[in-house]
Structures are given as C-alpha cells and as structure tokens.
Amino acid sequence: MRSDSLLVRLLAVSALVSVCSIGATAWLTVRSTTVAIKQEEGQALADDAQAYRTLLGWAATHTSWNGAQDTVTRLARQIGHRITLTTEDRRVVLDSDRGSVTLPAKPTAVIEPLAVDTALAGGSSADRIDPRAVGPFRLPRSERTRLRAVAEQHADCLRTSFGAAARVVDGPSGRPYVDAPTVDTTLMARCGGTALDTPTPTEAKALRQLNDLVNTCMAHRGAPEVQVGLDFTWAPLPSAADPRGTADLVSSAPACLSSGRHEQLAPYVAPSALLFVSSRGGGASTIFDLSPGNQIRIAGVAALVLLITVTATVAAGVRLVRPLRALTSAVRRMEAGDGTARVDVRGRDEIGRLAAAFNAMSSRRAQLEDLRKSMVSDVAHELRTPLSNIRGWLEATQDGIVAPDPALVASLLEEAALLQHIIDDLQDLAVADAGELALHKEPVHVPDVLDQVTTAQRSNADAAGVRLTAGFDGEPEAYADPMRLRQAIGNIVSNAVRHTPPGGEVSLRARMTDGELVIEVADTGVGIAPEHLPLVFERFWRVDKSRTRRTGGSGLGLPIVRKLVEAHGGSVSATSTPGQGSVFTLRIPTTGP
C-alpha cells in the first residue's frame, strides 16, 4: 500500500488523533482527580476545624460532656459527617449517629481546652489555653450588671465628647470592655476608663489563687515572686530587685504562669476527649490510586479504544477509497477520449452525490461534444451556401454567361446580407461569452418596444401568412438597453413566425409581476417535443434539420436571446405542447442603477 494513499494518511491521522485523545483524556482525568481531591481535602479540613472549634467551646465552658448530645447531633447535620467522641482508651462518650462505628487508627483531633490544636483552632495564646476557658474568673450576674453600666457610661462619654466609634463588648468571662480602636489611652482615662481596670471581688479572689499557684512554682525554682494581673501578664515585686533574681524571674515566670493557669482551670473544663469525624455509611475513599493493577486497566482500556478506532477508521477508509478510485478511473477514461465514462455508485452519501454529479457532467459533456460537432458542420454549411451562390453568379458574370442586371445584383446582396447576419450572430455570441457585451441601460417604455418589434416583423409574418399581435397590461416599464431588448424579442418573434404554419398566430404580451418585467411570445406552431425542449437555447440546434430558408434558420437566434437576457440579470424559459404551439417567457428586473 503506497504511503501517499488516502487510506494510509487517514489511518495515520486517525491513530494520531486517537493517541492524542487518549493521552489528553488521561491527563485531564488525573488533573481533574487531583484538583477534586485537593478540594475535598480542603472541605474536609474546614469541616474538621468547624467541629473542633464548636466542641472545644463546649469543653472550655462545661465541666463534663453531659448535655452535649444535641450539640454533637446538630453539628454533624451541618457538616454532613458522623462525629464521635471517645475517652483516651476509645470508649465512646458521644456519637451523632446510631449503630456501631469503626474508628480509624488516628483521631481527627484531641479536644483539650488547655492544650489547643492551633492548626484547627486558627490561632491561640502562647500557653495554648482556649480563651473561653475562664474557670473561677467567670463573673456573677451582679458584677456583670454593675460593670456593664460603667462601660456604657464610658462608651457614651467617648462618643459624645470625642466622636469616637465606641461600643461595649463582653469578654469570655462576662467582663464588659469598651472597644474603641481609634481612641488613645489619654482619652480613655479622661472618660473614666480606669474604673473598668479594677478587679471585682470574684476576679480578686481568682487572682489571689492564681498568684499563690504561680509563686509556689517560682519558689520551687528559686526565683523571686511576681504579681499577675487581670490580663494574665506578670510583673516583678519590689523584692525582686537583685540582678540574679531578675534573671531567674525572666526564665521561670512564663512557665510558672502557664502551669498555674492549667492547674487553676483544670477543675472547670470537660475531660479530654478524642474527636473522630468520619463519612456516614462507610466512608469510602474517593482517592484514585495509580497502583500497578490500575495502570494495567488504564493501558488495557487505552489499547481497546485505539484498536476500535483503527478498525473503524480502516472500514470507513476502505468504503471511502473504493468509490474514489472508481471516480479516478472514470476521469482518466474521459481524458483518453471515452465520452461514455460513467461511475456505478449507488450510495446516498457525499461520495454518492459526487458520483451522480460526475455522471451528469459526463452526459452533459457528451451532449455538448455532439453539439460542437454539429455546430462546426452547421457553420460550414451556413457559410458555404451563400458563398457558393455568390461565387457561382460572379463566375457566370465574368464568363459572360449572365448579364450583371439589377436582379443579379439584388440576389447577390441578399446572399451577402445572409452571410453578414450569420457573422453578426456569431460575433454577438463571442462577445457575450467573453463577458464584454456592452449594455446601455435607460428607462424603457415597453409598449413602444413591442410596437417596434411587431412593425419590423410584420412583413415576414404577412409573407408567411401568420397573424402577429401585441398587447400589454398597464404601462410596463423597465431599466434596460432598448436596442438589445428589441433584438432579444425580435429573435424570438422571428423564430416563432418561421415555425408557425400559414393561418396561425404569434402574440406578444407584457406585464409587471413582483418587480419583474415579464414578456411572453406565444405561437400556434408545430410545438417542441419534451425531449428537445432543454436544447432550444443551444447553438445551432434546430427542431427542423432541413436548413430551408423558411424554417431552418441559423440556429443562433435563441442562444443570443439567452445571452442578452442574462446580461440584463434576467432569465428566459420555454414551454411547449407538440401540435399546439410554444410559449417563450422573458423575465427582466425593472430596478435601475
């Protein structure tokens, strides 16, 4: 099989496309899967963080997990996963779903308010204590109400006196404070802000307990005592002025403060619990692993797709190439001179339609070749007859056999005029074929043109015993070349008169229809057979092959009519009933330039 064969190229292109498609599909699948996995992992991390923060808040504000079932159930419904809480030894404490649960080897997180997972909680203090875990610092209602009133007065002072955007916000312990980001400490003091810095009795008691715990730790470390404030910052006592004590202070105070807070808050938070967030109904993994087994499956599917594609391409290519080869063979026979070359293709697809068009073209070519041969013969005959007559009479006159009287001169002029008429017709066709037919268009009053044609053809019609009439509907007008329009109509009328027997009638009628000038030339002549009707506008084709002066004609009149009408942007057609007559219809647009 040749490498430049259409089948080979089609097969190669198809295989290349298939390979590229498979590769692109595999890449897209892996890429999409990777993106989906990343998105799923991100969503899972967000769900885990939401569950962790919510349950961490419960543990920081309650001493046990009793009563947390509704919170766990509601949270599981929100994130669409199963939530299970267990003890350190994996005994289930709370579960959002009923039924047994298979716990994974590693928990999602550990719920411990005094040791916050900063990755899930989104930030925490340096000692990793949840700020919602306030323990003994939680204010009773009476103290909160009193401080709230002081805070409202302080915020109102900042708003009215200084135009500051101040609002009262409650902290985790219930202590209110004034949030005014644009106000400095000086303005805060002028509005009595220091009144909110004084510990309440509850806070003072809790601070004393915390200071005792911290300083006990400091004493064990051999460091001086410190004073812890409401904001859980520490400051050295005056007794810590010794430089050596200051060094121990800086190294020991943060650790002792953290351990003291843990010891103080431990009785006020829920016990540590393991958090498991899993998918409901088994939690099958969506991750597609490229294991050796999966790689073999991918390769097998790719090979199968490639095999199917190649098989289908070969079948389609063979079906496509077979009729193309038949068409190529027929064309070569036609080039070799076989005018009967045909292709036997019965399909209704593009190739079948191409074959049908080729067969029609071949038939038309054979028909035109026959017409060409007839045309050459006809041209030779039409020129030979008058030239032979002219030569014969001139030789007779030269030999003294015939006297050059007026009758002879008239006969010679008639033969010369016939020659001139044939030559003019041929020249008109040649000019039209070259696209150089010049038209001088102007508004034309069509009734005047019909009158001129009937006047010019009247003598021929009377001599043939044919009645010639003209009529029109309204006052039709056209934008056309009046001389060429008269020539076209005259040729049709002349042809109709020649083929109408004595006693018959030729009628002209003009009308306007849908923006077109329609001119009909009807006769009561012998008519044209249906198989001959498509040929009436071919050159040198004649119904009557006798070539008599009366009915033969030159065979150029109607082809000239078609060229003239087409030059005007119109069309000409013919209908006929054998034995009853024919009707020739000219349609010419009436629009101007």
Secondary structure by P-SEA (a helix, b strand, c coil): cccccaaaaaaaaaaaaaaaaaaaaaaaaaaaaaaaaaaaaaaaaaaaaaaaaaaaaaaacccccccaaaaaaaaaaaacbbbbbbcccccccccccccbbbbcccccccccccccccccccccccccccccccccccccaaaaaaaaaaaaaaaaaaaaacccbbbbbbccccbbbbbbccccaaaaaaacccccccccaaaaaaaaaaaaaaaaaaaaacbbbbbbccccbbbbccccccaaaaaaaaacaaaaaaaaaaaaaccccccbbbbbbbbccccccccccccaaaaaaaaaaaaaaaaaaaaaaaaaaaaaaaaaaaaaaaaaaaaacccccccccccccaaaaaaaaaaaaaaaaaaaaaaaaaaaaaaaaaaaaaaaaaaaaaaaaaaccccccaaaaaaaaaaaaaaaaaaaaaaaaaaaaaccccccccccaaaaaaaaaaaaaaaaaaaacbbbbbcccccccccccaaaaaaaaaaaaaaaaaaccccbbbbbbbbbcccbbbbbbbbcccccccccccccccccccccccccccccccccaaaaaaaaaaaacccccccccccccbbbbbbbbcccc
